[in-house]
Amino acid sequence: LTTALISVFTNKPIKDTSGMTWKMSWRGTILPIGGLREKEIGAHRGGIKTIIIPEENQRELDEIPKEIMKEVEFILVNQYQEVLDVVMKA
């Protein structure tokens, strides 16, 4: 939601092939999530090609099917500013 609002207010679109899943603290720290495998399989089915996930979930990438790993770029982040740096590239 935060990224969508920033996109609207800055008039900078986010690629429709990008996805992201995480929890965020009030200070912008990206926190780990559960159910990464299921979320990423669903995103892949929906046509997502770039997925931003918490760096703390990196070890769970081993659980994602290899065919998805070949087709999807995973970007690992720790702070929300890193998310903006990725999605707001023009």
Secondary structure, 3 states (H helix, E strand, C coil): CHHHHHHHHHCCCCCCCEEECCEECCCCEEECCCCHHHHHHHHHHCCCCEEEEEHHHHHHHHHCCHHHHHHCEEEEECEHHHHHHHHCCC
